[in-house]
Every structure is written in C-alpha cells, then in structure tokens.
Amino acid sequence: MKRETTLDLLIELERRERDRVAQVTAQARRESDAAGATLQMLRGYRLDYDARSPKRGTQDFTTTKVKVHEHFVHRLDRAIDDQHALAGRLDAATQQREAQLLERQRRLKALETLSLRRETLARLAERRADQRQTDEFAIQAFLRSHGRGHR
C-alpha cells in the first residue's frame, strides 16, 4: 500500500481547487451565454418592432402612435445597450475564469508529472537494489558451488 506523501496531498488539494474553479467557470459561461441570448432576443424584437413601425406606411398612424412607438423604441434601445454592456462584462469575466481554470489545470499537471517522475525513480532504484541483491546471491552461489566460499 502506497503511503500518502505531502506531494499526494498537494495533488489532491490542487484537484479540488481545479474542480471548484471549473464549476465557477461553467456557471460564468452559462450566465454569459444567457446574457448573449437575451441580447439577441432584444435585437430581434427591435427589428420586428421596426418592421411594424407606424412610419412604414403599412397602417394608419397618428402623432400619438408615432410618439408611443418612438418612446418604446428609445426604451428598447436603452435595454439593448444595457444588455450589451452586461453581456460584455460577463464574457470578460468568463474569459478570466477560463484562464484561471487553465492555470489550475497546468499546476495540477505539473504536480502529477512530478509525482510520476518520483514514482518512476523509486521503481528504478528498487529494481537496481533487487538486481544488486540477485547479483550478490548469484556470486555467493557460484562461489559455494566452486568451493571458494568465505570461511
């Protein structure tokens, strides 16, 4: 059974932190995607509303209808601008989170590589020790079989 080393504990802590950052990143991506979808919906609504504008001459219009339409379009444009700003902020935050996640993954990989190297070196040292012991037994057996044993 492998004994747990400080390096193993560091790897486990780094995995947990990487997983936490991955969850935060995924949530940030969902929020950014939702903001982008809302922005597209508002833009689509704006285009649709423009198509039904009383100024297009497809229907009777009055000054009141035009004022109401323009007031609503102004409010819709403000909402689009606000949503665009929000989507930009959320996208920037998501990119920052993704960079943090990549850094956590890089750190974890470095620790895992170090651990693998240590395990490889330990196995190599163990094989060398086993080989030395096997060689010593072979030499002793050879010497005994040829009557040259130590007295």
C-alpha positions as CSV (number, residue, x, y, z in Angstrom):
1,M,0.0,0.0,0.0
2,K,1.4,3.3,-1.0
3,R,1.9,5.8,1.8
4,E,0.4,9.2,1.3
5,T,3.1,11.8,0.8
6,T,3.0,15.6,1.0
7,L,3.0,15.7,-2.8
8,D,-0.1,13.4,-2.9
9,L,-1.8,15.8,-0.5
10,L,-0.8,18.8,-2.7
11,I,-2.2,17.0,-5.7
12,E,-5.5,16.2,-4.0
13,L,-5.8,19.9,-2.9
14,E,-5.0,21.1,-6.4
15,R,-7.6,18.7,-7.9
16,R,-10.2,20.1,-5.5
17,E,-9.3,23.7,-6.3
18,R,-9.3,22.9,-10.0
19,D,-12.7,21.3,-9.7
20,R,-14.0,24.3,-7.8
21,V,-12.7,26.7,-10.4
22,A,-14.2,24.5,-13.1
23,Q,-17.6,24.8,-11.5
24,V,-17.3,28.6,-11.2
25,T,-16.1,28.8,-14.8
26,A,-19.1,26.7,-16.0
27,Q,-21.5,29.0,-14.1
28,A,-19.9,32.1,-15.6
29,R,-20.2,30.5,-19.1
30,R,-23.9,29.8,-18.5
31,E,-24.5,33.4,-17.3
32,S,-22.6,34.8,-20.2
33,D,-24.5,32.6,-22.7
34,A,-27.8,33.6,-21.2
35,A,-26.9,37.3,-21.4
36,G,-25.9,36.8,-25.0
37,A,-29.2,35.0,-25.8
38,T,-31.2,37.8,-24.1
39,L,-29.3,40.4,-26.1
40,Q,-30.1,38.5,-29.4
41,M,-33.7,38.3,-28.4
42,L,-33.9,42.0,-27.7
43,R,-32.2,42.8,-31.0
44,G,-34.7,40.5,-32.8
45,Y,-37.5,42.2,-31.0
46,R,-36.2,45.6,-32.1
47,L,-36.0,44.5,-35.7
48,D,-39.6,43.1,-35.5
49,Y,-40.8,46.3,-33.9
50,D,-39.2,48.4,-36.6
51,A,-40.9,46.3,-39.2
52,R,-44.2,47.2,-37.6
53,S,-43.4,50.9,-37.3
54,P,-46.3,53.3,-37.9
55,K,-43.8,55.3,-40.1
56,R,-43.6,52.5,-42.6
57,G,-47.0,53.5,-44.1
58,T,-48.4,50.0,-43.9
59,Q,-51.0,51.2,-41.5
60,D,-52.8,54.3,-40.4
61,F,-50.7,56.3,-37.9
62,T,-51.3,59.2,-35.7
63,T,-48.9,61.5,-34.0
64,T,-49.7,59.7,-30.7
65,K,-48.9,56.3,-32.2
66,V,-45.6,57.6,-33.6
67,K,-44.7,59.2,-30.2
68,V,-45.6,56.0,-28.3
69,H,-43.6,53.9,-30.9
70,E,-40.6,56.2,-30.6
71,H,-40.7,56.2,-26.8
72,F,-40.9,52.5,-26.7
73,V,-38.0,52.2,-29.3
74,H,-35.9,54.5,-27.2
75,R,-36.5,52.4,-24.1
76,L,-35.8,49.2,-26.1
77,D,-32.6,50.7,-27.4
78,R,-31.5,51.5,-23.8
79,A,-32.3,48.0,-22.8
80,I,-30.3,46.7,-25.7
81,D,-27.3,48.9,-24.8
82,D,-27.5,47.8,-21.1
83,Q,-27.8,44.2,-22.1
84,H,-24.8,44.6,-24.5
85,A,-22.7,46.0,-21.7
86,L,-23.8,43.3,-19.3
87,A,-23.0,40.6,-21.9
88,G,-19.6,42.1,-22.5
89,R,-18.8,42.2,-18.7
90,L,-20.0,38.6,-18.3
91,D,-18.0,37.5,-21.3
92,A,-14.8,39.2,-20.0
93,A,-15.4,37.5,-16.6
94,T,-15.8,34.2,-18.2
95,Q,-12.6,34.6,-20.2
96,Q,-10.8,35.4,-16.9
97,R,-12.3,32.4,-15.2
98,E,-11.3,30.2,-18.1
99,A,-7.7,31.5,-17.9
100,Q,-7.8,30.7,-14.1
101,L,-9.0,27.2,-14.9
102,L,-6.2,26.6,-17.5
103,E,-3.7,27.8,-14.9
104,R,-5.1,25.3,-12.3
105,Q,-5.0,22.5,-14.8
106,R,-1.4,23.4,-15.7
107,R,-0.4,23.4,-12.0
108,L,-2.2,20.1,-11.4
109,K,-0.4,18.5,-14.4
110,A,2.9,19.8,-13.1
111,L,2.4,18.2,-9.7
112,E,1.1,14.9,-11.3
113,T,4.2,14.9,-13.6
114,L,6.5,15.4,-10.6
115,S,4.7,12.6,-8.7
116,L,5.1,10.3,-11.7
117,R,8.8,11.1,-12.0
118,R,9.3,10.3,-8.3
119,E,7.4,7.0,-8.6
120,T,9.5,6.1,-11.7
121,L,12.8,6.9,-9.9
122,A,11.6,4.9,-6.9
123,R,10.8,1.9,-9.0
124,L,14.1,2.2,-10.8
125,A,16.0,2.4,-7.5
126,E,14.0,-0.6,-6.3
127,R,14.9,-2.6,-9.4
128,R,18.5,-1.7,-9.1
129,A,18.5,-2.8,-5.4
130,D,16.8,-6.1,-6.4
131,Q,19.3,-6.6,-9.2
132,R,22.3,-6.0,-6.8
133,Q,20.8,-8.5,-4.4
134,T,20.2,-11.0,-7.2
135,D,23.8,-10.5,-8.4
136,E,25.1,-11.0,-4.8
137,F,23.1,-14.2,-4.4
138,A,24.4,-15.4,-7.8
139,I,28.0,-14.6,-6.8
140,Q,27.6,-16.4,-3.4
141,A,26.0,-19.4,-5.1
142,F,28.8,-19.5,-7.7
143,L,31.5,-19.3,-5.0
144,R,29.8,-22.0,-3.0
145,S,29.4,-24.3,-5.9
146,H,33.1,-23.9,-6.8
147,G,34.3,-24.3,-3.3
148,R,35.5,-20.8,-2.8
149,G,33.1,-19.8,-0.1
150,H,34.1,-17.5,2.7
151,R,35.3,-19.1,5.9
